Amino acid sequence: MITYNDIYEAARKERYSEQLQQIPKNFISEVAKYMKDKKEIAAKDSEDFSDVIMKTKKQLENATTLFKELIIRRRKKILNLVLIATETGISKQDFENMLAIEKELFEELMNCMDISEKKLNESFNGNKGEQTKSNDLVVFIEDVDEFLGVDGDKMGPYHKGDIANIPREIAKILSDGMKVEVIEK
């Protein structure tokens, strides 16, 4: 069971270190249990324990503030790691100190940075116009489940009546299968 002091220590270590600090893998769920317990105590309306209830409310308020600060500091460090990784190509620094949801955030941000870098390079090299010409505007005649596009990205699901700007090759396949009607090439 996590205590107020555990939350305080985690926030303090994160505040005074440049590196992402190690916290237990179940830290967030433990903090959630702690907060729930404190909220239940604070919600009691009894004069017998009014000092205890007031102290608990204050501790809950402080713990919430510390937890938010901890998460914000960790996110800032992860963003910094993403920027370093995109510049250097080294993306596993401090990876072992990340929680599972932080690892997922890191990977998604890295993917976004890669996509952004590709778009920047395409714009810089003048390939932007070619890419937009290869799409067709279509209206879906029937529902279509999620599928993978030509670049491996997920597309859909689409519902009858949806309008989308999709790659020409996919538009042709869907049009041949009587799933879409091409509005504009």
C-alpha positions as CSV (number, residue, x, y, z in Angstrom):
1,M,0.0,0.0,0.0
2,I,1.3,3.4,-1.0
3,T,1.5,6.2,1.5
4,Y,1.5,10.0,1.2
5,N,5.3,9.9,1.9
6,D,5.8,7.5,-1.1
7,I,4.0,10.0,-3.4
8,Y,6.0,12.9,-1.9
9,E,9.3,11.1,-2.3
10,A,8.5,10.1,-5.9
11,A,7.6,13.7,-6.8
12,R,10.7,15.0,-4.9
13,K,13.1,12.6,-6.7
14,E,11.6,13.5,-10.1
15,R,11.8,17.2,-9.4
16,Y,15.5,17.2,-8.5
17,S,16.8,14.8,-11.2
18,E,17.4,15.3,-14.9
19,Q,16.9,11.6,-15.5
20,L,13.5,9.8,-15.5
21,Q,13.3,8.2,-12.1
22,Q,12.3,4.6,-11.4
23,I,8.9,4.1,-9.8
24,P,7.1,0.9,-9.1
25,K,5.3,-0.6,-12.1
26,N,2.0,-0.6,-10.2
27,F,2.5,3.0,-8.9
28,I,-0.5,4.5,-10.6
29,S,-2.9,1.9,-9.5
30,E,-1.6,2.1,-6.0
31,V,-2.0,5.9,-6.0
32,A,-5.5,5.4,-7.3
33,K,-6.3,3.1,-4.3
34,Y,-4.7,5.5,-1.9
35,M,-6.8,8.4,-3.3
36,K,-10.0,6.4,-3.2
37,D,-9.4,5.4,0.5
38,K,-8.6,9.0,1.4
39,K,-11.7,10.3,-0.4
40,E,-13.9,7.8,1.5
41,I,-12.5,8.9,4.8
42,A,-12.8,12.6,3.8
43,A,-16.5,12.0,2.8
44,K,-17.5,10.9,6.3
45,D,-19.5,13.4,8.2
46,S,-18.8,12.8,11.8
47,E,-17.9,15.3,14.5
48,D,-16.0,12.7,16.5
49,F,-13.3,12.5,13.9
50,S,-13.4,16.1,12.6
51,D,-9.6,16.7,13.1
52,V,-8.8,13.4,11.4
53,I,-11.2,14.2,8.5
54,M,-9.7,17.7,8.0
55,K,-6.2,16.3,8.1
56,T,-7.2,13.6,5.6
57,K,-8.8,16.2,3.3
58,K,-5.6,18.3,3.3
59,Q,-3.4,15.2,2.7
60,L,-5.6,14.2,-0.2
61,E,-5.4,17.7,-1.7
62,N,-1.6,17.7,-1.3
63,A,-1.2,14.1,-2.6
64,T,-3.3,15.1,-5.7
65,T,-1.1,18.1,-6.4
66,L,2.1,16.1,-5.9
67,F,0.8,13.3,-8.2
68,K,-0.1,15.8,-11.0
69,E,3.3,17.5,-10.6
70,L,5.0,14.1,-10.9
71,I,3.1,13.1,-14.0
72,I,3.8,16.5,-15.7
73,R,7.5,16.3,-14.9
74,R,7.7,12.7,-16.3
75,R,5.9,13.7,-19.4
76,K,8.3,16.7,-20.0
77,K,11.2,14.3,-19.6
78,I,9.6,11.8,-22.1
79,L,9.1,14.6,-24.6
80,N,12.7,15.6,-24.2
81,L,13.8,12.0,-24.7
82,V,11.7,11.9,-27.9
83,L,13.4,15.0,-29.2
84,I,16.8,13.6,-28.4
85,A,15.9,10.3,-29.9
86,T,14.8,11.8,-33.2
87,E,18.0,13.8,-33.5
88,T,20.4,11.0,-32.4
89,G,18.6,7.9,-33.4
90,I,19.1,6.5,-29.9
91,S,15.6,5.9,-28.5
92,K,16.1,3.5,-25.5
93,Q,17.6,6.0,-23.0
94,D,15.7,5.8,-19.7
95,F,13.3,3.3,-21.3
96,E,13.6,0.9,-18.3
97,N,12.4,3.6,-15.9
98,M,9.2,4.2,-17.9
99,L,5.8,2.8,-16.9
100,A,4.0,0.8,-19.6
101,I,1.7,3.7,-20.5
102,E,4.8,6.0,-20.7
103,K,6.5,3.5,-23.1
104,E,3.4,3.6,-25.2
105,L,3.4,7.4,-25.2
106,F,7.0,7.4,-26.1
107,E,6.5,5.0,-29.1
108,E,3.5,7.0,-30.3
109,L,5.4,10.3,-30.1
110,M,8.3,8.7,-32.0
111,N,5.9,7.6,-34.7
112,C,4.4,11.1,-34.9
113,M,7.9,12.6,-35.1
114,D,8.8,10.1,-37.9
115,I,5.7,11.0,-39.9
116,S,6.4,14.7,-39.4
117,E,10.0,14.3,-40.5
118,K,8.8,12.5,-43.7
119,K,6.3,15.2,-44.5
120,L,8.9,17.9,-43.9
121,N,11.3,16.1,-46.2
122,E,8.6,15.6,-48.9
123,S,7.7,19.3,-48.7
124,F,11.3,20.3,-48.8
125,N,12.0,18.1,-51.8
126,G,8.9,19.1,-53.6
127,N,7.0,15.8,-53.4
128,K,4.0,17.2,-51.6
129,G,2.0,17.8,-54.8
130,E,2.5,14.3,-56.1
131,Q,1.1,12.8,-52.9
132,T,-2.2,14.8,-52.9
133,K,-2.8,14.0,-56.6
134,S,-2.9,10.3,-55.8
135,N,-6.0,10.5,-53.6
136,D,-9.7,10.3,-54.6
137,L,-12.6,11.8,-52.8
138,V,-15.2,9.0,-52.3
139,V,-18.6,8.5,-50.6
140,F,-19.2,5.1,-49.0
141,I,-22.2,3.2,-50.4
142,E,-21.9,0.5,-47.7
143,D,-20.3,0.0,-44.3
144,V,-16.6,-1.0,-44.5
145,D,-14.7,-2.4,-41.6
146,E,-11.2,-1.2,-40.6
147,F,-8.4,-2.3,-43.0
148,L,-4.8,-1.6,-43.7
149,G,-3.9,1.0,-46.4
150,V,-1.1,0.8,-49.0
151,D,1.4,2.3,-46.5
152,G,0.4,-0.2,-43.7
153,D,-1.6,2.4,-41.7
154,K,-5.1,1.5,-40.4
155,M,-8.0,3.0,-42.3
156,G,-11.6,3.0,-41.3
157,P,-14.0,1.8,-40.3
158,Y,-16.3,3.7,-42.6
159,H,-20.1,3.8,-42.6
160,K,-22.6,4.3,-45.4
161,G,-22.7,7.9,-46.3
162,D,-19.2,8.8,-45.0
163,I,-17.0,10.9,-47.3
164,A,-13.2,10.3,-47.3
165,N,-10.1,11.3,-49.2
166,I,-8.3,8.0,-49.7
167,P,-5.4,6.8,-51.9
168,R,-6.4,6.2,-55.5
169,E,-5.4,2.5,-55.5
170,I,-7.7,1.8,-52.5
171,A,-10.5,3.9,-54.0
172,K,-10.3,1.8,-57.2
173,I,-10.5,-1.5,-55.3
174,L,-13.5,-0.3,-53.2
175,S,-15.2,1.2,-56.3
176,D,-14.8,-2.1,-58.2
177,G,-16.2,-3.9,-55.1
178,M,-19.2,-1.5,-55.2
179,K,-18.4,-0.2,-51.7
180,V,-17.7,3.4,-52.7
181,E,-18.6,5.9,-55.4
182,V,-15.8,8.3,-56.5
183,I,-16.9,11.9,-56.2
184,E,-13.7,13.6,-57.3
185,K,-10.3,12.4,-58.7
